[in-house]
Amino acid sequence: WPSMNNLATWYPDTILRCEALETWTEKIILPYSLWIPGLFNPTSFLTAIKQVTARLKQLPLDSMSTETHITKMMAKDEAVAYPADGAFVHGLYIEGARWQDPDEAKAHETDVAGTVCAGILTDSRPRELLVEMPLIYIKAVVVQKSWVPESVGYIRPEKDLYNCPVYSTTFRGPTFVFVATLKTQDPPSKWTSAGVALTFQTDG
């Protein structure tokens, strides 16, 4: 898997990945919140989310995509049930901006298929480079006519959404995984100019 870590931090990361795989394979049951950076092929997990929903609702797979919602949960143990039409994931970091703190996010609470989500993108604090995100709800949705198909996925035109690239490492480029949809009150172009992205790993 792609990594920018040196050997001192790469080895403990490898141990965590092995332990996660051992835990998942004990019962072959999806955890309530999945550590998605621990997957060797996270794209296949996103495809599985779409496949399950497409079969359940008898929809063609090629008409499905995913969208992301940021929950109020900060720790994986807070997830005690599976969300509708998707999955909770954790272990992602944001670079170039930050997600609102719980107190700030109260003003932007929404209910998404029974899951309480909250917050919007906001400016980074000084000396905060990579900030861990709350649990993320990845939800399978039907592609709309207004969405623009690109090589990276569907780009949403809504003015209150930032189409945020997600990478395996801070090197970005070839480590691209998928596009997340993050709520914003500022123009999405602000975050594009700032190079805001989500990443699976820190550099240390």
C-alpha positions as a Python dict, from the first residue, in 0.01 Angstrom:
ca = {
    (1, 'W'): (0, 0, 0),
    (2, 'P'): (120, 359, -60),
    (3, 'S'): (294, 518, 238),
    (4, 'M'): (500, 828, 311),
    (5, 'N'): (603, 702, 656),
    (6, 'N'): (960, 628, 750),
    (7, 'L'): (1048, 282, 879),
    (8, 'A'): (997, 382, 1244),
    (9, 'T'): (632, 471, 1182),
    (10, 'W'): (566, 233, 892),
    (11, 'Y'): (627, -78, 1103),
    (12, 'P'): (370, 6, 1379),
    (13, 'D'): (124, 96, 1101),
    (14, 'T'): (180, -248, 949),
    (15, 'I'): (110, -413, 1284),
    (16, 'L'): (-217, -218, 1316),
    (17, 'R'): (-322, -332, 968),
    (18, 'C'): (-251, -696, 1049),
    (19, 'E'): (-442, -672, 1378),
    (20, 'A'): (-736, -510, 1200),
    (21, 'L'): (-743, -787, 939),
    (22, 'E'): (-730, -1053, 1211),
    (23, 'T'): (-1022, -889, 1393),
    (24, 'W'): (-1232, -857, 1076),
    (25, 'T'): (-1171, -1218, 971),
    (26, 'E'): (-1261, -1370, 1310),
    (27, 'K'): (-1634, -1340, 1238),
    (28, 'I'): (-1638, -1200, 881),
    (29, 'I'): (-1874, -927, 997),
    (30, 'L'): (-1843, -564, 893),
    (31, 'P'): (-1756, -347, 1197),
    (32, 'Y'): (-2003, -70, 1281),
    (33, 'S'): (-1725, 169, 1180),
    (34, 'L'): (-1456, 50, 941),
    (35, 'W'): (-1095, 169, 954),
    (36, 'I'): (-1086, 230, 579),
    (37, 'P'): (-714, 326, 564),
    (38, 'G'): (-642, -31, 675),
    (39, 'L'): (-782, -176, 353),
    (40, 'F'): (-543, -269, 76),
    (41, 'N'): (-808, -185, -184),
    (42, 'P'): (-1051, 74, -38),
    (43, 'T'): (-1209, 135, -378),
    (44, 'S'): (-1354, -217, -375),
    (45, 'F'): (-1523, -141, -42),
    (46, 'L'): (-1689, 166, -195),
    (47, 'T'): (-1806, -49, -486),
    (48, 'A'): (-1950, -300, -240),
    (49, 'I'): (-2152, -24, -71),
    (50, 'K'): (-2305, 63, -408),
    (51, 'Q'): (-2365, -301, -498),
    (52, 'V'): (-2550, -382, -175),
    (53, 'T'): (-2781, -82, -212),
    (54, 'A'): (-2837, -143, -583),
    (55, 'R'): (-2941, -504, -518),
    (56, 'L'): (-3161, -409, -224),
    (57, 'K'): (-3346, -145, -424),
    (58, 'Q'): (-3326, -327, -757),
    (59, 'L'): (-3132, -49, -928),
    (60, 'P'): (-2862, -79, -1196),
    (61, 'L'): (-2513, -55, -1048),
    (62, 'D'): (-2397, 194, -1310),
    (63, 'S'): (-2662, 440, -1187),
    (64, 'M'): (-2512, 447, -837),
    (65, 'S'): (-2250, 668, -675),
    (66, 'T'): (-2151, 759, -320),
    (67, 'E'): (-2176, 1074, -112),
    (68, 'T'): (-2022, 1149, 226),
    (69, 'H'): (-2173, 1298, 539),
    (70, 'I'): (-1976, 1391, 850),
    (71, 'T'): (-2131, 1256, 1168),
    (72, 'K'): (-2111, 1388, 1524),
    (73, 'M'): (-1924, 1075, 1636),
    (74, 'M'): (-1557, 1129, 1714),
    (75, 'A'): (-1461, 774, 1821),
    (76, 'K'): (-1527, 446, 1642),
    (77, 'D'): (-1687, 296, 1954),
    (78, 'E'): (-1967, 553, 1930),
    (79, 'A'): (-2102, 370, 1624),
    (80, 'V'): (-2342, 105, 1758),
    (81, 'A'): (-2547, 29, 1446),
    (82, 'Y'): (-2514, 23, 1069),
    (83, 'P'): (-2640, 327, 876),
    (84, 'A'): (-2893, 301, 594),
    (85, 'D'): (-2755, 238, 243),
    (86, 'G'): (-2392, 274, 343),
    (87, 'A'): (-2127, 244, 611),
    (88, 'F'): (-1941, 442, 875),
    (89, 'V'): (-1565, 478, 829),
    (90, 'H'): (-1293, 638, 1039),
    (91, 'G'): (-921, 716, 1027),
    (92, 'L'): (-923, 1002, 773),
    (93, 'Y'): (-744, 1336, 809),
    (94, 'I'): (-813, 1672, 647),
    (95, 'E'): (-540, 1893, 502),
    (96, 'G'): (-577, 2261, 405),
    (97, 'A'): (-886, 2322, 621),
    (98, 'R'): (-1063, 2168, 920),
    (99, 'W'): (-1406, 2040, 1009),
    (100, 'Q'): (-1598, 2234, 1270),
    (101, 'D'): (-1561, 2137, 1635),
    (102, 'P'): (-1865, 1977, 1802),
    (103, 'D'): (-1977, 2307, 1959),
    (104, 'E'): (-1945, 2493, 1628),
    (105, 'A'): (-2116, 2212, 1437),
    (106, 'K'): (-2437, 2232, 1642),
    (107, 'A'): (-2560, 2511, 1416),
    (108, 'H'): (-2537, 2281, 1114),
    (109, 'E'): (-2699, 1959, 1231),
    (110, 'T'): (-2894, 1747, 983),
    (111, 'D'): (-3055, 1405, 988),
    (112, 'V'): (-2939, 1183, 702),
    (113, 'A'): (-3144, 864, 682),
    (114, 'G'): (-3158, 841, 1061),
    (115, 'T'): (-2794, 941, 1123),
    (116, 'V'): (-2725, 1278, 1285),
    (117, 'C'): (-2458, 1465, 1092),
    (118, 'A'): (-2316, 1808, 1169),
    (119, 'G'): (-2066, 2074, 1070),
    (120, 'I'): (-1918, 2244, 766),
    (121, 'L'): (-1571, 2312, 630),
    (122, 'T'): (-1389, 2600, 796),
    (123, 'D'): (-1042, 2754, 798),
    (124, 'S'): (-753, 2574, 962),
    (125, 'R'): (-610, 2691, 1290),
    (126, 'P'): (-246, 2803, 1303),
    (127, 'R'): (3, 2514, 1303),
    (128, 'E'): (-268, 2254, 1244),
    (129, 'L'): (-167, 2068, 931),
    (130, 'L'): (-354, 1736, 943),
    (131, 'V'): (-664, 1715, 1161),
    (132, 'E'): (-848, 1388, 1221),
    (133, 'M'): (-1204, 1382, 1092),
    (134, 'P'): (-1510, 1255, 1281),
    (135, 'L'): (-1666, 930, 1165),
    (136, 'I'): (-1776, 961, 803),
    (137, 'Y'): (-2101, 818, 669),
    (138, 'I'): (-2046, 694, 314),
    (139, 'K'): (-2389, 657, 155),
    (140, 'A'): (-2484, 500, -177),
    (141, 'V'): (-2705, 729, -387),
    (142, 'V'): (-2858, 736, -732),
    (143, 'V'): (-2669, 953, -981),
    (144, 'Q'): (-2858, 1270, -1077),
    (145, 'K'): (-2867, 1426, -1424),
    (146, 'S'): (-2694, 1744, -1303),
    (147, 'W'): (-2385, 1553, -1184),
    (148, 'V'): (-2086, 1569, -1413),
    (149, 'P'): (-1909, 1237, -1491),
    (150, 'E'): (-1531, 1272, -1473),
    (151, 'S'): (-1243, 1026, -1464),
    (152, 'V'): (-1232, 1060, -1084),
    (153, 'G'): (-1605, 1007, -1038),
    (154, 'Y'): (-1917, 1222, -1042),
    (155, 'I'): (-1867, 1592, -963),
    (156, 'R'): (-2158, 1755, -783),
    (157, 'P'): (-2257, 2112, -889),
    (158, 'E'): (-2428, 2217, -564),
    (159, 'K'): (-2292, 2545, -427),
    (160, 'D'): (-2301, 2416, -69),
    (161, 'L'): (-2081, 2113, -149),
    (162, 'Y'): (-1708, 2087, -198),
    (163, 'N'): (-1601, 1792, -412),
    (164, 'C'): (-1307, 1691, -197),
    (165, 'P'): (-1041, 1451, -330),
    (166, 'V'): (-943, 1168, -98),
    (167, 'Y'): (-589, 1027, -115),
    (168, 'S'): (-405, 742, 52),
    (169, 'T'): (-110, 969, 139),
    (170, 'T'): (-17, 1337, 148),
    (171, 'F'): (183, 1279, -170),
    (172, 'R'): (-159, 1290, -341),
    (173, 'G'): (-136, 1237, -720),
    (174, 'P'): (-134, 863, -794),
    (175, 'T'): (-273, 777, -448),
    (176, 'F'): (-621, 915, -531),
    (177, 'V'): (-907, 699, -397),
    (178, 'F'): (-1241, 877, -441),
    (179, 'V'): (-1427, 1208, -421),
    (180, 'A'): (-1594, 1303, -92),
    (181, 'T'): (-1876, 1557, -67),
    (182, 'L'): (-1822, 1805, 217),
    (183, 'K'): (-2069, 2072, 327),
    (184, 'T'): (-1954, 2434, 296),
    (185, 'Q'): (-2094, 2785, 334),
    (186, 'D'): (-1799, 2937, 150),
    (187, 'P'): (-1771, 2899, -228),
    (188, 'P'): (-1626, 2558, -319),
    (189, 'S'): (-1360, 2741, -523),
    (190, 'K'): (-1209, 2867, -196),
    (191, 'W'): (-1127, 2512, -88),
    (192, 'T'): (-1010, 2415, -435),
    (193, 'S'): (-763, 2705, -430),
    (194, 'A'): (-648, 2603, -82),
    (195, 'G'): (-584, 2248, -201),
    (196, 'V'): (-813, 2098, 63),
    (197, 'A'): (-809, 1718, 60),
    (198, 'L'): (-870, 1418, 283),
    (199, 'T'): (-595, 1164, 339),
    (200, 'F'): (-570, 820, 494),
    (201, 'Q'): (-234, 883, 663),
    (202, 'T'): (-25, 1148, 831),
    (203, 'D'): (344, 1178, 746),
    (204, 'G'): (460, 1078, 1090),
}
